[in-house]
């Protein structure tokens, strides 16, 4: 966490926002910032339906408005959600998220990242997927 924090003080910002040009040193920070432009609010309060761009904002809302205190044990991870940054679709299941992006946003960079991270790394050698399975139209350009 310290290493990640120290990056924010660097003068070189490797990840610029395509909407306003503000720079970030961490892709997570850029993704969070982009939601201010896209209006995507994936964290929804189940008690009043108010939605937030960040999980910490939802947790603060739950505590201040509804008196709900989140209790996490030391080093306990919260459940991960997968967020489509193109339309706001959310899922707790990576396979469902992958299918959504593949069907609705086939040109999304998230699809390539997901493919590298979740499929290629976990598949046995004989079951590695070809990028052509992700981009069926790519055969037109060969």
C-alpha positions in Angstrom: 0.0 0.0 0.0 2.9 2.4 0.7 4.4 1.7 -2.7 1.1 2.4 -4.3 0.7 5.6 -2.3 4.1 6.8 -3.2 3.3 6.5 -6.9 0.7 9.3 -6.5 3.4 11.8 -5.7 5.3 11.1 -8.9 5.3 13.9 -11.5 5.0 11.4 -14.3 1.3 10.3 -14.8 1.2 7.2 -17.0 -2.6 6.9 -17.3 -4.4 10.0 -18.6 -8.2 10.5 -18.6 -9.5 10.5 -22.1 -12.2 13.0 -21.1 -10.3 15.7 -19.3 -6.7 14.8 -19.5 -6.1 14.5 -15.8 -3.3 12.0 -15.2 -3.0 9.0 -12.8 -0.2 6.6 -11.9 -2.5 3.8 -11.1 -5.1 2.2 -13.5 -7.5 1.7 -10.5 -7.5 5.5 -9.7 -8.1 6.3 -13.4 -11.0 3.8 -13.6 -12.5 5.4 -10.4 -12.1 8.9 -11.8 -13.6 7.9 -15.2 -16.9 7.2 -13.4 -17.2 10.9 -12.7 -17.5 11.4 -16.5 -19.5 8.3 -17.4 -22.0 8.5 -14.6 -21.6 4.8 -13.8 -22.5 4.1 -10.2 -22.1 0.4 -9.6 -22.5 0.4 -5.8 -26.2 0.6 -4.9 -27.7 0.9 -1.5 -30.3 -1.9 -1.0 -32.2 0.2 1.6 -32.9 3.3 -0.5 -31.6 2.6 -4.0 -29.1 5.5 -3.9 -26.0 4.6 -6.0 -22.3 5.5 -5.7 -19.2 5.4 -7.8 -17.1 3.9 -5.0 -17.7 1.1 -2.4 -16.3 3.3 0.4 -18.9 6.0 -0.4 -21.7 3.3 -0.2 -20.3 2.1 3.1 -20.1 5.7 4.5 -23.7 6.2 3.4 -24.9 3.0 5.1 -23.2 4.1 8.3 -24.3 7.7 8.3 -27.8 7.5 6.9 -29.0 4.0 7.8 -26.9 3.3 10.9 -25.5 0.1 9.3 -21.9 -0.6 10.4 -19.9 -2.9 8.2 -17.7 -5.2 10.3 -14.7 -6.8 8.6 -12.2 -9.0 10.3 -8.5 -8.3 10.0 -7.4 -8.8 6.4 -10.9 -10.0 5.4 -11.7 -9.2 1.8 -15.1 -7.8 0.8 -16.8 -9.6 -2.0 -15.6 -8.5 -5.4 -17.9 -7.1 -8.0 -17.1 -6.9 -11.7 -18.2 -3.6 -13.3 -18.6 -2.9 -17.0 -17.2 0.5 -17.4 -19.0 0.9 -20.7 -22.6 0.6 -19.4 -22.5 0.0 -15.6 -23.5 -3.7 -15.7 -22.3 -5.4 -12.5 -21.9 -9.0 -11.5 -20.3 -11.0 -8.7 -19.3 -13.7 -11.1 -16.4 -13.2 -13.5 -17.8 -15.6 -16.1 -21.1 -13.7 -16.2 -19.2 -10.4 -16.5 -17.0 -11.8 -19.3 -20.1 -13.0 -21.3 -21.7 -9.6 -20.9 -18.7 -7.7 -22.2 -18.2 -10.3 -25.0 -21.8 -10.0 -26.2 -22.4 -6.2 -25.7 -19.0 -4.6 -26.0 -16.8 -6.8 -28.2 -14.3 -4.0 -28.9 -13.8 -3.1 -25.2 -10.2 -3.1 -23.9 -11.7 -4.8 -20.8 -12.4 -7.9 -22.9 -8.7 -8.2 -23.7 -7.6 -7.6 -20.1 -10.2 -10.2 -18.9 -9.0 -12.7 -21.5 -5.3 -12.3 -20.4 -6.1 -12.4 -16.7 -8.9 -15.0 -16.2 -8.8 -17.3 -19.1 -5.2 -17.7 -20.4 -3.6 -17.8 -16.9 -6.0 -20.5 -15.6 -6.5 -22.8 -18.6 -4.4 -25.9 -19.1 -2.2 -25.7 -22.2 -4.5 -27.8 -24.4 -7.5 -25.6 -23.5 -5.9 -22.1 -24.1 -8.3 -20.0 -26.1 -7.4 -18.2 -29.3 -8.0 -14.5 -29.5 -10.2 -15.3 -32.5 -12.7 -16.8 -30.2 -13.1 -13.4 -28.6 -13.1 -11.4 -31.8 -14.9 -13.6 -34.4 -15.0 -10.7 -36.9 -11.1 -10.6 -36.9 -11.1 -13.4 -39.5 -12.4 -10.8 -42.0 -9.2 -8.9 -41.8 -6.8 -11.7 -42.5 
